[in-house]
């Protein structure tokens, strides 16, 4: 075993459980999610008195007003809000929960590891499409939406990981995702980068993605495989393989799995096209091109 059990003093444990259970119950109810998120952030930030003063119509500075307004996720925008193909109905709720997750991580209390792990685990149940048992989510994890993510049991996601679920992202049981890993489910056309293609990206059971690795949209990392530090996965990684490099290539099979694994010299197949997710954009949606480039090749 590489870890030991850590416990909080009884009083701290009791207070933590009461708070997390209360937020969990409220999020599972019919109560407006915006109001729940606003309440939680105001109280965790210690800003209740200032908020009530503002609500009574008393004078506050412009900076205070912006701060107090921003506890309500309905007064905020996220980058993913601009994506033309997003599911508006699902995003309406996931935006609020994602705002709570991000703002919680910006607070000093998020460094209380035991409390923060349990709080994020509770949020994951409401934010993700599905989240298994005993998962551990560390600080600084970001998502595109959150609602297109499925994660299995006993998976650990470490600091500063980006889980892009613009398409669909499936992560299995007992997966270890190290600091700084980026897992993508969307890609851009090489000529017109405003043309976005979404994919289903898969990380199977018992995979280990090590420090700063990047998984390209539509790839599958097979069961029990390892992607080495800063490896850039451009093709599928077969089960039980160890892949390293930029781009990542299979260099060996885990000892003991040689008889059941795909031979190393047969690795490196791209099945991205098979995992593409088509989408439609409403005809009446007003869109804009943020670059405004002339993409015609010279004559």
CORDA-V666635 format. One record per pair of residues at least 4 apart in sequence whose ideal C-beta (glycine too) atoms are under 6 Angstrom apart, sorted by the first residue. I is the first residue (numbers start at 1). GAP is how many residues later the second one is. D is the distance in Angstrom with one decimal. If there is no record, write none. Layout:
BEGIN
{{I & GAP & D} {I & GAP & D}}
END
This chain:
BEGIN
{{8 & 4 & 4.3} {8 & 5 & 4.5} {8 & 106 & 5.8} {16 & 99 & 5.1} {17 & 4 & 5.9} {20 & 98 & 5.7} {20 & 99 & 5.7} {20 & 102 & 5.4} {23 & 17 & 5.9} {24 & 98 & 5.0} {26 & 5 & 5.5} {26 & 10 & 4.8} {27 & 99 & 4.8} {31 & 5 & 5.8} {33 & 60 & 5.7} {33 & 63 & 4.3} {34 & 38 & 5.8} {34 & 39 & 5.8} {34 & 40 & 4.6} {34 & 62 & 5.7} {37 & 36 & 5.2} {37 & 59 & 5.1} {37 & 63 & 4.6} {38 & 33 & 4.8} {38 & 34 & 4.4} {41 & 4 & 5.9} {41 & 30 & 4.3} {41 & 62 & 5.4} {42 & 5 & 5.2} {42 & 6 & 5.5} {42 & 9 & 5.2} {42 & 29 & 5.1} {43 & 5 & 5.9} {44 & 63 & 5.8} {47 & 4 & 5.5} {51 & 17 & 5.4} {53 & 5 & 4.6} {54 & 6 & 4.9} {54 & 14 & 5.2} {60 & 4 & 4.1} {60 & 5 & 5.2} {69 & 6 & 4.7} {70 & 6 & 5.9} {73 & 23 & 4.4} {73 & 26 & 3.8} {76 & 23 & 5.9} {77 & 4 & 5.1} {80 & 64 & 4.8} {80 & 65 & 5.8} {84 & 197 & 5.1} {84 & 203 & 5.2} {85 & 194 & 4.5} {85 & 196 & 5.7} {86 & 5 & 5.0} {87 & 4 & 5.9} {90 & 57 & 4.8} {91 & 4 & 5.6} {91 & 54 & 5.9} {94 & 4 & 5.8} {94 & 33 & 5.9} {94 & 51 & 5.2} {94 & 52 & 4.7} {94 & 53 & 4.3} {97 & 29 & 5.6} {97 & 30 & 4.3} {98 & 48 & 5.3} {99 & 4 & 6.0} {100 & 4 & 6.0} {101 & 22 & 5.4} {104 & 6 & 5.7} {105 & 5 & 4.9} {105 & 34 & 5.5} {110 & 6 & 4.9} {110 & 29 & 5.8} {112 & 4 & 5.8} {117 & 19 & 5.3} {120 & 17 & 4.1} {121 & 14 & 5.9} {123 & 4 & 5.6} {124 & 4 & 5.1} {124 & 7 & 4.2} {125 & 6 & 5.5} {127 & 19 & 4.1} {128 & 18 & 6.0} {128 & 21 & 4.6} {129 & 18 & 5.8} {129 & 21 & 5.1} {130 & 20 & 4.5} {131 & 4 & 6.0} {131 & 20 & 5.1} {132 & 20 & 4.4} {132 & 21 & 3.6} {133 & 20 & 4.7} {134 & 20 & 4.9} {135 & 16 & 6.0} {135 & 20 & 5.0} {136 & 20 & 4.6} {137 & 4 & 5.7} {137 & 20 & 5.1} {138 & 20 & 4.9} {138 & 21 & 4.8} {139 & 20 & 5.2} {140 & 19 & 5.1} {140 & 20 & 4.2} {141 & 16 & 5.7} {141 & 20 & 5.0} {142 & 20 & 5.0} {143 & 20 & 5.2} {143 & 22 & 5.9} {144 & 20 & 5.0} {144 & 21 & 5.0} {144 & 22 & 4.5} {145 & 20 & 5.4} {148 & 17 & 3.7} {148 & 20 & 4.9} {149 & 14 & 6.0} {149 & 16 & 4.7} {149 & 20 & 4.9} {150 & 20 & 4.9} {151 & 4 & 5.3} {151 & 20 & 4.7} {152 & 20 & 4.6} {152 & 21 & 3.6} {153 & 20 & 4.7} {154 & 19 & 6.0} {154 & 20 & 4.9} {155 & 16 & 6.0} {155 & 20 & 4.4} {156 & 20 & 5.2} {157 & 4 & 5.2} {157 & 20 & 4.7} {158 & 20 & 5.3} {158 & 21 & 4.7} {159 & 20 & 4.7} {160 & 19 & 5.7} {160 & 20 & 5.2} {161 & 16 & 5.5} {161 & 20 & 4.9} {162 & 20 & 4.6} {163 & 6 & 5.9} {163 & 20 & 5.5} {164 & 20 & 4.5} {164 & 21 & 5.2} {165 & 4 & 4.5} {165 & 20 & 5.7} {166 & 19 & 5.7} {166 & 20 & 3.9} {166 & 32 & 5.7} {167 & 18 & 3.4} {167 & 19 & 5.3} {167 & 31 & 3.3} {167 & 32 & 4.6} {167 & 110 & 5.0} {168 & 17 & 5.9} {168 & 32 & 4.4} {169 & 16 & 5.1} {169 & 32 & 5.3} {170 & 32 & 5.0} {171 & 4 & 5.3} {171 & 32 & 4.6} {172 & 32 & 4.8} {172 & 33 & 3.8} {173 & 32 & 4.6} {174 & 32 & 5.0} {175 & 28 & 5.7} {175 & 32 & 5.0} {176 & 32 & 4.7} {177 & 4 & 5.0} {177 & 32 & 4.9} {178 & 32 & 4.8} {178 & 33 & 4.7} {179 & 32 & 5.7} {180 & 31 & 5.9} {180 & 32 & 4.2} {181 & 28 & 4.9} {181 & 32 & 5.0} {182 & 32 & 4.7} {183 & 32 & 4.5} {184 & 32 & 6.0} {184 & 33 & 4.4} {185 & 14 & 5.4} {185 & 16 & 4.5} {185 & 32 & 5.1} {186 & 10 & 5.6} {186 & 12 & 5.0} {186 & 31 & 5.4} {187 & 10 & 5.1} {187 & 30 & 4.4} {188 & 5 & 4.4} {189 & 6 & 3.9} {192 & 103 & 5.4} {194 & 95 & 5.7} {198 & 79 & 4.4} {199 & 18 & 4.3} {199 & 19 & 3.4} {199 & 76 & 4.8} {199 & 77 & 5.5} {200 & 75 & 4.3} {201 & 16 & 5.8} {202 & 18 & 4.2} {203 & 4 & 5.1} {203 & 18 & 4.9} {204 & 18 & 5.4} {204 & 19 & 4.3} {205 & 18 & 5.1} {206 & 17 & 5.9} {206 & 18 & 4.4} {207 & 14 & 5.0} {207 & 18 & 5.4} {208 & 18 & 4.7} {209 & 4 & 4.8} {209 & 18 & 5.0} {210 & 18 & 5.8} {210 & 19 & 4.7} {211 & 18 & 4.3} {212 & 18 & 4.5} {213 & 14 & 4.5} {213 & 18 & 4.8} {214 & 18 & 4.9} {215 & 4 & 5.5} {215 & 18 & 4.7} {216 & 17 & 5.9} {216 & 18 & 5.2} {218 & 54 & 3.4} {218 & 57 & 4.4} {219 & 14 & 5.2} {219 & 17 & 5.8} {220 & 16 & 4.8} {221 & 4 & 5.3} {221 & 16 & 4.6} {222 & 15 & 5.8} {222 & 16 & 4.9} {222 & 17 & 3.4} {223 & 16 & 4.2} {224 & 15 & 5.8} {224 & 16 & 4.9} {225 & 12 & 4.8} {225 & 16 & 5.0} {226 & 16 & 4.7} {227 & 4 & 4.5} {227 & 6 & 5.8} {227 & 16 & 5.3} {227 & 21 & 5.9} {228 & 16 & 3.4} {231 & 12 & 5.9} {231 & 13 & 5.2} {231 & 14 & 6.0} {231 & 17 & 3.8} {232 & 14 & 4.7} {232 & 15 & 5.2} {232 & 16 & 5.7} {233 & 15 & 4.7} {234 & 13 & 4.3} {235 & 33 & 5.0} {235 & 34 & 5.9} {235 & 35 & 4.5} {236 & 33 & 5.5} {236 & 35 & 5.6} {237 & 4 & 5.5} {237 & 6 & 4.7} {238 & 24 & 4.0} {238 & 29 & 5.2} {240 & 13 & 5.5} {240 & 14 & 4.9} {240 & 17 & 3.8} {240 & 21 & 4.1} {241 & 9 & 4.3} {241 & 12 & 5.9} {242 & 9 & 5.9} {242 & 10 & 5.1} {243 & 5 & 4.2} {243 & 7 & 5.0} {244 & 7 & 5.7} {245 & 4 & 5.5} {250 & 14 & 5.0} {250 & 17 & 3.8} {253 & 4 & 5.6} {253 & 5 & 5.1} {253 & 8 & 4.5} {257 & 4 & 5.0} {262 & 4 & 5.2} {281 & 4 & 5.6}}
END
